[in-house]
Amino acid sequence: MFEKVLIANRGEIALRIHRACREMGIATVAVHSTADADAMHVRLADESVCIGPPPPSKSYLNMAAILSAATITGADAIHPGVGFLSENADFAAMVEEHGYVFIGPEPAHISLMGDKVRAKEAARELGIPVVPGSDGAVEGEAEARRVAAEVGFPLLIKAAAGGGGRGMKVARNEGELMAAYSMARAEAKAAFGNDQVYMERYLGQPRHIEIQVLCDGQGGVVHLGERDCSLQRRHQKLLEEAPSPALNAAERKRIGDVAIEAMRKLGYRSAGTLEFLYENGEFFFIEMNTRLQVEHPISEAITGIDLVREQIRVAAGATLGITQNDIKINGHAIECRLNAEDPATFAPSPGLVTDYHQAGGLGVRVDSHLYAGYRVPPYYDSLVAKLIVHGNSRNECLMRLRRALEEMVIDGIKTTTPLHQEMIAQPDFIDGNYDIHWLERWMAEKAEG
């Protein structure tokens, strides 16, 4: 097992990784920008190294600085967390080339799944259902028209190298096709430096269902059930629950079996997430995230398995030691992402946290790096806390979540807590009757009065 792990991230996820390491008797190294010198994980880590000024390009994305910090502190391995360099195949390769262990998948798998076109091709080969669409990147207007004629409208045009909703346009008829195609390519070029796009059938009211997998790269593969991540704004998740209220037992087993078989064929190592759109009983592959997910705690809550601990064990060469029959889904869990944003306008709200009190009680977990007196910097993602609630049933979970949101106190900055309180009180949410467009429709109706 490792003696010392460097955590190449910040915020609540860095603190989450630190805690897992400490419970395994592993020393930790926190790297940080000058803006994060007083961060909680920096205070708690065994050692800390400043790697640059606030801009991520000069600190958390500075590969040379991170590797230098590993050398200086004598770390054995590097955990990339989520975001930043966590899905950067070049960084993973550099870590290994410099003699450290990358706590994550093999660089080749990160590279494969990071390219949306290649990922879709790989999914087909692995037996994963995909949305009908182009076989690869669509080169030129003539090919775009040909694909449209084969697949039909409406069509979704997506950046091959992108994510987060950028480089994504919908063409509902032939008259909109060329304008949507040109705009998607332009956005993709500006956002990712790559103007390649692909096209696929646009699903009208799908749910976003993802399968959490855990693999040891030695033939051991399990899944930890599904998460429903359909409550999104501008393709950014706000709330997730597990299991999904939309799936029945047969559908759950079917997509879980597909995920296990595909990951076994791929020879995948570490934690990963297969993401799908689900509509009318059909699953269609969107992408695979080759890292830990922000919403991983709800999978931990319903299975009792510590995903970060397992990532570390597998990276150290251990086998999983469990089979799918050992995985039992227990109850229901929901995670609310509490962001430092205005709950009405979503404008960022960095600043000084004057008072902070975590919700508590049975079945309540809060992953957060906040404390009273902490100043939320304006340079990074606005996520400041994750409220995770677990209950024996979905109804018990909802009642517990309502109570926990009332208990959360984050003063001095605006947060999205009031939005979550209002959202979970809506009849559609209580009934589990929502899709990936529901949140934006509801917010638009609210704005109209």
C-alpha positions in Angstrom: 0.0 0.0 0.0 1.1 3.6 -0.6 2.8 5.5 2.2 2.0 9.0 0.9 -0.5 10.3 -1.6 -0.5 13.7 -3.3 -4.0 15.2 -3.9 -3.9 17.2 -7.1 -7.2 19.0 -6.5 -8.9 21.4 -4.2 -12.2 22.0 -2.3 -14.5 19.4 -1.0 -13.1 16.6 -3.2 -9.6 17.2 -1.9 -10.9 16.9 1.7 -12.8 13.8 0.7 -9.7 12.1 -0.6 -7.6 13.2 2.4 -10.1 11.6 4.8 -10.1 8.3 2.9 -6.2 8.3 2.9 -6.1 9.0 6.7 -8.5 6.1 7.4 -6.1 3.8 5.5 -3.1 5.1 7.4 -1.7 6.9 4.3 0.0 10.3 4.7 -1.3 13.1 2.4 0.2 16.0 0.5 -2.0 19.0 -0.4 -1.1 21.1 -3.3 -2.7 24.5 -3.5 -2.8 27.9 -5.2 -2.1 31.1 -3.2 -5.9 31.6 -3.1 -6.3 28.3 -1.2 -3.6 28.7 1.4 -6.2 28.6 4.2 -8.3 25.8 2.7 -9.5 23.0 5.0 -7.7 20.2 3.2 -4.4 22.2 3.3 -4.8 22.7 7.0 -5.4 19.0 7.6 -2.9 17.4 5.2 0.4 16.1 6.6 2.3 18.3 4.1 1.3 21.1 1.7 3.0 22.7 -1.3 2.0 26.0 -3.0 2.1 25.4 -6.7 1.2 28.8 -8.1 -1.1 31.8 -8.2 -4.9 31.6 -8.4 -5.5 31.0 -12.1 -6.0 27.3 -12.6 -3.6 27.3 -15.7 -0.8 28.4 -13.3 -1.6 26.1 -10.4 -4.1 23.2 -10.6 -3.5 22.6 -14.3 0.3 23.1 -14.0 1.5 19.6 -14.5 5.2 20.4 -13.9 4.5 22.1 -10.6 2.4 19.2 -9.4 5.0 16.6 -10.3 7.7 18.8 -8.7 5.6 18.8 -5.5 5.4 15.0 -5.6 9.2 14.9 -6.0 9.9 17.3 -3.2 7.6 15.5 -0.7 8.4 11.9 -1.8 4.9 10.9 -2.6 4.1 7.5 -4.0 1.0 8.2 -5.9 -1.2 11.1 -7.2 -5.0 11.3 -6.9 -6.4 13.8 -9.4 -9.9 14.2 -7.8 -12.5 15.5 -10.2 -12.2 18.2 -12.8 -8.8 19.9 -13.5 -6.4 17.1 -14.7 -8.6 14.1 -13.7 -9.4 13.2 -17.3 -6.2 14.4 -18.9 -4.5 11.4 -20.5 -1.2 13.3 -20.9 -1.0 14.0 -17.2 -1.8 10.4 -16.3 1.0 9.3 -18.6 3.4 11.9 -17.2 2.7 10.7 -13.6 3.6 7.2 -14.5 6.6 8.2 -16.6 8.0 10.0 -13.6 7.7 6.9 -11.4 4.5 7.7 -9.5 1.2 5.8 -9.5 -1.8 7.5 -11.1 -4.9 6.7 -9.0 -7.2 6.3 -11.8 -7.6 4.5 -15.2 -4.9 3.7 -17.7 -4.0 6.7 -19.9 -5.2 4.9 -23.0 -8.7 4.5 -21.6 -8.8 8.1 -20.5 -7.8 9.1 -24.0 -10.3 6.8 -25.7 -13.3 8.0 -23.6 -12.2 11.6 -23.7 -12.9 11.7 -27.5 -16.7 11.6 -27.9 -16.5 10.1 -31.5 -14.0 7.4 -30.5 -15.9 6.7 -27.3 -19.1 6.1 -29.3 -17.4 3.8 -31.7 -15.8 1.9 -28.8 -19.2 1.6 -27.1 -20.7 0.0 -30.2 -17.8 -2.5 -30.3 -18.3 -3.2 -26.5 -22.0 -4.0 -27.0 -23.3 -0.8 -25.4 -26.4 0.7 -27.0 -25.8 4.1 -28.7 -28.1 6.8 -30.0 -28.6 6.4 -33.8 -26.4 8.9 -35.6 -23.2 9.5 -37.6 -20.5 6.9 -37.5 -17.9 9.5 -36.6 -17.1 13.2 -37.1 -19.3 14.8 -39.7 -17.0 16.5 -42.3 -18.8 19.1 -44.3 -22.3 20.2 -45.2 -22.9 17.4 -47.7 -22.2 14.7 -45.1 -24.4 16.6 -42.6 -27.3 16.4 -45.0 -26.7 12.7 -45.7 -26.7 11.8 -42.0 -29.8 13.9 -41.4 -31.6 12.0 -44.2 -30.6 8.7 -42.6 -31.3 9.5 -39.0 -34.2 12.0 -39.4 -35.1 15.1 -37.3 -34.8 16.4 -34.7 -31.0 16.1 -34.6 -28.4 16.9 -32.0 -25.1 18.3 -33.2 -22.3 17.9 -30.6 -18.6 18.7 -30.2 -16.5 15.6 -30.5 -14.0 16.9 -27.9 -16.4 18.8 -25.7 -18.6 18.7 -22.7 -20.7 20.8 -20.4 -23.2 21.7 -23.2 -20.7 23.7 -25.2 -20.6 23.0 -28.9 -24.1 21.5 -28.8 -27.0 22.6 -31.1 -30.4 21.2 -32.0 -31.7 21.1 -35.6 -35.4 20.4 -35.6 -35.8 20.4 -39.4 -33.8 20.7 -42.6 -34.1 24.5 -42.6 -32.2 24.7 -39.3 -29.6 22.1 -40.1 -26.8 24.2 -41.7 -27.0 27.0 -39.2 -26.9 24.6 -36.3 -24.0 22.7 -37.9 -22.0 25.9 -38.4 -22.7 27.2 -35.0 -21.8 24.0 -33.3 -18.5 23.8 -35.1 -17.6 27.4 -34.3 -18.4 26.9 -30.6 -16.4 23.7 -30.5 -13.4 25.4 -32.0 -13.6 28.3 -29.6 -14.1 26.2 -26.5 -11.9 23.2 -27.2 -9.6 24.1 -30.1 -11.2 21.3 -32.2 -14.1 22.0 -34.5 -15.1 18.3 -35.1 -18.7 17.6 -34.4 -20.9 14.5 -34.7 -24.7 14.1 -35.1 -27.3 11.9 -33.4 -31.0 11.6 -32.9 -32.3 14.2 -30.5 -34.4 12.6 -27.7 -37.3 14.8 -26.6 -37.9 13.9 -22.9 -35.1 11.5 -21.8 -33.8 11.0 -18.3 -30.0 11.0 -17.6 -29.1 7.7 -16.1 -25.6 6.7 -15.2 -24.0 3.5 -14.0 -21.2 3.5 -11.4 -18.6 0.9 -12.2 -15.6 -0.3 -10.1 -12.9 -2.4 -11.8 -9.5 -3.7 -10.8 -8.0 -4.2 -14.3 -7.5 -7.9 -13.4 -10.9 -9.2 -14.4 -12.8 -8.0 -11.3 -15.8 -5.8 -12.3 -18.9 -4.6 -10.4 -21.4 -1.9 -10.7 -22.9 0.0 -7.8 -26.3 0.6 -9.3 -27.5 3.6 -11.2 -27.9 7.3 -10.4 -30.6 9.6 -11.9 -29.0 12.9 -12.8 -31.8 14.4 -14.8 -32.2 17.6 -12.8 -29.9 19.8 -14.8 -29.6 23.4 -15.8 -27.6 24.1 -19.0 -26.3 20.5 -18.9 -25.0 21.0 -15.3 -26.3 18.7 -12.7 -28.0 20.2 -9.6 -29.4 17.2 -7.8 -28.9 13.4 -8.2 -30.7 10.4 -6.7 -30.1 6.7 -6.5 -31.7 4.4 -7.4 -33.6 6.1 -10.2 -37.4 6.4 -9.6 -37.9 5.7 -13.3 -36.4 2.3 -13.7 -37.9 -1.1 -12.8 -35.8 -4.1 -11.6 -35.6 -5.7 -15.1 -34.3 -2.5 -16.7 -31.8 -1.9 -13.8 -30.4 -5.4 -14.2 -30.3 -5.2 -18.0 -28.2 -2.0 -18.1 -26.0 -3.1 -15.2 -25.2 -6.3 -17.0 -24.3 -4.4 -20.1 -22.0 -2.1 -18.1 -20.2 -5.0 -16.4 -19.6 -7.0 -19.6 -18.3 -3.9 -21.5 -15.9 -2.9 -18.7 -14.6 -6.5 -18.5 -14.0 -6.5 -22.3 -12.2 -3.1 -22.1 -10.0 -4.3 -19.2 -10.8 -1.1 -17.4 -9.2 -0.2 -14.0 -10.5 2.1 -11.2 -13.9 3.9 -10.8 -15.8 5.0 -13.8 -19.2 6.1 -14.9 -21.2 5.1 -18.0 -23.7 7.8 -18.8 -26.9 7.1 -20.7 -30.1 8.8 -22.0 -33.1 6.7 -21.1 -36.4 7.1 -22.9 -39.4 4.7 -23.4 -37.5 1.7 -21.9 -34.4 2.3 -24.1 -30.8 3.2 -23.0 -28.5 5.2 -25.2 -24.8 5.7 -24.4 -23.7 9.4 -24.1 -20.2 9.2 -22.7 -18.0 7.6 -20.1 -16.4 9.6 -17.3 -13.0 8.0 -16.4 -12.8 9.5 -12.9 -14.6 9.9 -9.7 -18.0 11.7 -10.0 -19.1 14.6 -7.9 -22.3 12.6 -7.1 -20.4 9.4 -6.0 -21.6 9.7 -2.3 -25.1 8.6 -3.2 -23.7 5.4 -4.6 -21.7 4.9 -1.4 -24.8 5.5 0.7 -26.9 2.8 -1.0 -24.1 0.2 -1.2 -21.8 0.9 1.8 -18.8 0.9 -0.4 -16.1 3.6 -0.1 -15.3 4.4 -3.7 -12.2 6.5 -3.0 -10.8 3.8 -0.8 -11.4 1.2 -3.6 -9.7 3.5 -6.1 -6.6 3.7 -3.9 -6.6 -0.1 -3.3 -6.9 -1.0 -7.0 -4.2 1.5 -7.9 -1.9 -0.2 -5.4 -2.5 -3.5 -7.3 -5.1 -5.1 -5.1 -8.1 -7.0 -6.5 -11.6 -5.9 -5.7 -12.3 -9.0 -3.6 -16.0 -8.7 -4.2 -18.4 -9.9 -6.9 -21.7 -8.4 -8.1 -23.6 -10.8 -5.8 -22.0 -9.0 -2.9 -23.4 -5.7 -3.9 -26.7 -5.0 -2.2 -28.7 -1.8 -2.9 -30.0 -0.5 0.4 -32.7 2.2 0.5 -32.5 5.5 -1.3 -30.1 8.5 -1.4 -30.2 12.0 -2.8 -27.5 14.6 -3.2 -28.0 18.4 -3.5 -25.2 20.4 -4.9 -25.0 23.6 -2.9 -23.2 26.3 -5.0 -22.0 29.8 -4.1 -24.5 31.3 -6.5 -27.6 33.5 -6.4 -30.5 31.0 -6.3 -32.5 33.1 -8.8 -30.0 34.4 -11.3 -27.1 31.8 -10.7 -24.6 34.7 -10.6 -21.5 33.7 -8.7 -21.4 34.7 -5.1 -17.8 34.4 -3.8 -16.9 36.0 -0.5 -16.5 35.6 3.3 -18.5 32.8 5.0 -19.5 34.5 8.2 -21.4 31.6 9.7 -21.5 27.9 8.8 -23.4 25.0 10.4 -23.8 21.6 8.8 -27.0 19.6 8.8 -26.8 16.4 10.9 -28.7 13.5 12.2 -29.3 10.0 11.1 -28.7 9.4 7.4 -27.2 12.9 6.7 -23.8 13.5 5.3 -22.2 16.8 4.2 -19.1 17.0 2.1 -17.8 20.5 2.3 -14.6 22.4 2.8 -16.3 25.4 4.3 -15.9 26.8 7.8 -16.8 30.1 9.4 -14.2 32.7 8.4 -13.3 30.9 5.1 -13.3 33.1 2.0 -14.7 31.5 -1.1 -12.4 32.5 -3.9 -13.8 33.7 -7.3 -11.5 31.7 -9.4 -12.9 28.2 -9.3 -16.1 26.1 -9.6 -18.9 27.4 -7.4 -19.6 24.1 -5.6 -19.2 24.7 -1.8 -21.1 21.8 -0.2 -22.8 18.5 -1.1 -25.7 17.5 1.1 -26.2 13.8 0.9 -29.3 12.2 2.5 -30.0 8.4 2.8 -33.3 6.7 3.9 -34.9 3.3 3.9 -37.3 4.5 1.2 -37.5 7.4 -1.3 -40.3 9.0 0.8 -38.2 8.8 4.0 -35.3 10.2 2.1 -37.4 13.2 0.8 -38.6 14.0 4.3 -35.1 13.8 5.7 -33.8 16.0 2.9 -36.4 18.6 3.6 -35.3 18.7 7.2 -31.6 18.7 6.4 -31.9 21.7 4.0 -33.7 23.6 6.7 -30.7 23.0 9.1 -28.0 24.0 6.7 -26.5 27.4 7.5 -24.1 29.1 5.1 -24.1 32.9 5.8 -22.2 35.7 4.2 -22.6 34.4 0.7 -25.6 33.5 -1.4 -26.1 29.8 -2.1 -28.5 27.6 -4.1 -30.0 26.1 -0.9 -33.4 28.0 -1.3 -33.7 26.7 -4.9 -33.3 23.1 -3.7 -35.9 23.7 -1.0 -38.4 25.0 -3.5 -37.5 22.4 -6.1 -38.0 19.3 -3.9 -41.4 20.5 -2.9 -42.8 20.4 -6.4 -45.3 17.6 -7.1 -43.4 16.4 -10.2 -40.2 15.9 -8.2 -42.1 14.2 -5.3 -43.6 11.8 -7.8 -40.3 11.2 -9.5 -41.9 12.5 -12.7 -39.1 14.6 -14.4 -36.7 14.5 -17.3 -33.5 16.4 -18.3 -35.6 19.4 -19.5 -37.9 19.6 -16.4 -35.8 22.0 -14.3 -35.4 24.6 -17.1 -39.2 24.4 -17.9 -40.1 24.9 -14.3 -37.7 27.8 -13.9 -39.0 29.5 -17.0 -42.6 29.1 -15.7 -41.5 30.7 -12.4 -39.9 33.6 -14.2 -43.1 34.2 -16.1 -45.0 34.5 -12.9 
